[in-house]
Amino acid sequence: MTHARYDNPELAKAMYRDMNAESVMEYVKVPLEEAIHFEGERAFLVASDDLLILLVFSYINFLGYLYKGSDKPVCAVDFIRDYLGKIDQRYVEVGGLLYVVLRHGMFHLATPKRIKLRDGKILDVSFHRTGRREDSFKIEKWPEPRRTGEIIDIYRLTLDIPLLYRDLLSAINKYIEDIRDCQELSDTFSRALETRRKPERVESFLGRSYTQDSDIDFIMKQISNL
């Protein structure tokens, strides 16, 4: 006799959603928690602010892919606005700016990007570790000397790193809850997991400006010797 739970399509779907939700916990949240530990509000075991920002935005990129099924930047920003925005409305308002300034800046230049605003003012980002929400997302004016002797004002958006990390964990929890409740979200997650390691045709790889035939010739020579 077939077990009743397999005879009920809705129950089977609910079980599959639960399985996907547990996968997010196991493969996303738990590794992030294991990678970044802190005691109290400020004492991260990983000392570098740069490394923490790189790790946080690597996970945001991955979560955007799982959430929307695409690795386009807009998907990561959607995750920031839709899920971190549930923790703090200010992520909704400046999620795209944070992605450009922090993700693009840190990944490509090892420093946050600076933005020249319409009125000519320069926007920068600075970090602190008080762990207090009221200290984050504030704009402060800092004088900055130049080699010419000139001093210009830099406007810095302050972000609290422990808070950003905790907000990301809380956002992941909300995403997990939504996967348990929403079949469409669960299905998108499943498809994303299935396709994220789909092989890319070598012609596409070689069609990029920074690749050359020797990249593949090296591999093919090693394979031929096996």
N, C-alpha and C positions, 0 to 999 in steps of 0.2 A: 504494500500500500504506500502510495506517495505521501511524503510528509506534508502536512497541511500548509506549512510556510511556503513551499514551492508551488502550491496550487493557487496561491493568492498573489496575483501580479502586483498589487499595490504594496503588499507586505514585502515582496521581493525587491521592489524598487526602493523602499525605505531602508531595507538592509544594505542595499548597494550604496545608497547615499551615506549611511553610517560608515561603511567601509572606506569610502572616499574621504569622509571627514577625518577618520582615524589616520589615513595616509598623510593628510596635511599635518596632523599633529606629529606623526612619526618622522616624516621626511623633511619638514620645514621648521616647525616650531621647536621641537626638541633639539635638533642640531644647532639652531640659533642660540638657544639657551645654554647649550654646552660650550659654544664658542665665546660667548660674552658673559662673564660673571661679574657681579659687583656686590659689595657689601655696604649696607647703608645707602646713602644717596650718591656718594662721589667716588668711592674707592674701586674703580675698575681694575681688574687684574690685567687687562690689556691697556697699556698706558697711552698709546698714541691715539689722539683724536682722529688723525687721518685714517688709520686702520679701522677704527670703529665706524666712521662714515662710509668707507668703502664696503665694509661688510653689510651694514644696514641697507645700503642702496643696491647691493648685489641681490639681497633677499627681496627687496621691493621690486626689482626687475623680474625676478623669478615669479613672484606672486602675481604681478601684472599679467604675465604669460599664462599662468594657471587660471586666472580670473577671466581673461578675455580670449584665450586661445591664440594669441599672437604676441610676438616679441617686439612690436612697435613701441616706441617710447610713450605714445598716448595711453597704452594699456597700463604701464607702470603708474602714470599720472592718475589714471582712473582709479587705480587701487588706493593711491594716496588720498584722493578727494573722497572716494566712496567709503573707505574703511578707516583710515586714520582720521578722516573728517568726522566720523561718528564719535571719536574720542575727544577731539578738539576742533571746533568749527574753523579755526584759523588754517588748518590744513586744506580745507576746501578753498579758501580764499587765495592761498599762495602755493598750492601744491605743484603747479607747473613751474613756478619760479624756483622752488626748492630743488626740483629735479634737474633743471638746467644748471643752476649754480653749483649744486653739490655733486650730483651724479656725474654730469658731463665734466665739470671742473676737476673733481678728484680723480676720476678714471683716466682722463686724458692729460691733465696738466699737474696733477698732484697738489692742487690747491683750489679752493673755491673760485669760480669765475666771478669777476667783477662786472657789474652792469652799469652802463652810463645811461642815466635816466633822461627823460625828454628835456628837462630843464638844465641838463649838464651835470647834475650832482652824480657822484659815484657811490653806488651801493656795493657793500661788501658783506661778508658773513663772519661772525666770530662765535666761538663756542665757550660755554662754561659748564660747570658740573654741580650746581646747587641742588638739582632735583626738584626745584619749585616751579610750578607752572606759571606763576605770576612773573617769574624772571625771564621767561622765554618769549620769543616773537616781539621783543622790544627793539626799537630803533635808537641807537646811540650815535652821537657825533664825536669823531675822533680826529684830532689834527695829525696830519702825516707829513713829515719833512721830505722834500725831494733833494736830489743831488745838487740842483741849482740853488739850493738855499730857500726856495719857496716852500711855504707850508699850505697845504690844501686840506679841506675838511672832507673826511670820508664818513659816510653814513653806514653804520654796521647793524645788520639784523642779527640779534643775539639768539642763539639756539642752545637749549640745554641738552647735552648728549644723553645722560641717564633718562631724561624724560622722553626723548625721541625713541630710545630703545624700548622703554616700557610701553610707550604708545603703540609701537609696532607689534609687540607681543599681544597687546589688547586687541589690536586690529585683526591679527591672525585668529584670535579666539572668536571674534564676530564673524569672520569669513567661514570658519569651521561650522558655526551655528547655522549660517545661511546655507551651506552645502547640505547639512542634514535636512533642511526644510524645503529646499528649492531643487526640483528635478533638473531644470535647465542649467543651473549653476553646477550641479553635480556632473551632468553630461559634458559640459564644457571642460571641466577639470579632467574627466576621463580621457577625452579626446586629446587634450594638451599633453597629458602624460604619455599617451600612445605615440604621438607624433614628434615629441621633442628630440628623439634620437633617430629620426628618419634620415637615411643617408642623403647627402647632397651630391648631385652629379659632378664629376671632376671637371667637366667643361665650365660649369659655373664657377668653380674654385679658380680655375686658370684664367677666367675672364676678368679677374680683378687686377687693378693697377699695380698691386704690390706682390703678385705671385709670378712665378716663372716655371718653365717646364722642368727644371732641375728639382723643384720641390717634389714632384711626382716621380721623376726618374730615380731619385734616391730611394724612394719607397719600393718601386717596382724591382729595383736591383736587389734589395734585401729579400723581397718575396721570392724572386727567382732562385735565390740560394737556399731556400728552405728545403 
